[in-house]
Amino acid sequence: MSQSSPEGMREPFEGLAVGDSLHVTVAARDASTLTLRCAREAQAQACTTASPQVADLSSGGAEQPLDVATHHGLIRLLAAVKELPPVRMGVVHPCDAISLSAALDAHRLGLIEPVLIAPRAKLEAIALAQGFELQGLRIEDVPHSHAAAEHGARLAASGELEGLMKGSLHTDELMAAVVAGSAGLRTKRRVSHCFVLQTASYPRPFIVTDAAINLAPDLLQKADIARNAIELAQVLGVARPKLAILAAVETVNPSMPATLDAAALCKMADRGQITGGVLDGPLAFDNAVSIEAARTKGITSPVAGQADILLVPDLESGNMLAKQLMYLGGAASAGIVLGAKVPIVLTSRADSRESRIASCAIALLLAHHYRQTPP
């Protein structure tokens, strides 16, 4: 079989992204050769047609499109939230160009009404140096990052804010203020983090949890991690998400605590202690994401090969899994914390602007969900 293209044009498969379509016609055939002519269809899907413009704030405000080629679900996500009014979000200590520009990008796209919680002098100096415009934005002047975290938690607990967004402070510093008993943001559930990921090698977006907050969760903490992830998947449109409880093997082994926890979590779901999703485990990673791998091993499971949620044994394994998917698998990502009274956008300094915007869009969906169903 051979492939032809008009002379002088780039090869038709070059630069294709997930979601693009090809129009294929038969150009010629003989007894041994079938020649196809392939053309990339313009505007194949709504998610690849128009690229929203956001200000490139690092270059004085010139507009640039979002990078949809590597974050191909972002357009669909923004389309899903475009009718929702923005929520007031506290941006905690955005005292570097990356975190401040992320807040302003999300504001420009109509996702958030940012409340900047930081030392005013430092904030204004960064804005001046980068050419950012802060006029009209609410600034809560505090002396340092620790005070910013505490003040943001208090404002969220009082109802003045419907979400929090991490700026240029350490995750531990922000989360210590959120989970403090005096802050008033705790719920009955354990606080946990979810990575929402999408990669070309898997047919649907999926969640990895918990890879950022709970170091070595026990059984009851894993149950809350599962509940939080199921709720997030439902808010994102998966009515009954499939949750794979990961371990190194797919059989219960008393020498491997992760397999015992997986079996117990499944039984808790059978008894109605965890609701809203379909749980199975222990499942090794290959069985969770590959139907072929599960069949080869003789595994019969409603979850294997089609998991919407991957619940990891501990933070280290989850963090490594998520980062490998991002940096070696090209996965687009968003990060969000659930289990508090408001959603918390928890991003890394290495995250792209697309990842930060996607995280804000998910926080917007959660905040509106919480108006109807408080956590």
Secondary structure by P-SEA (a helix, b strand, c coil): cccccccccccccccccccbbbbbbbccccccbbbbbbbbbccccccccbbbbbbcccccbbbbbcccccccaaaaaaaaacccccccccccccccaaaaaaaaaaaaaccccccccccaaaaaaaaaaaccccccccccccccaaaaaaaaaaaaaaccccccccccccaaaaaaaaaccccccccccccccccccccccccbbbbbccccccccccaaaaaaaaaaaaaaaaaacccbbbbbbcccccccccccaaaaaaaaaaaaaaacccccbbbbccccccccccaaaaaaacccccccccccbbbcccaaaaaaaaaaaaacccccbbbbbcccccccccccccccaaaaaaaaaaaaaaaaaaaaccc
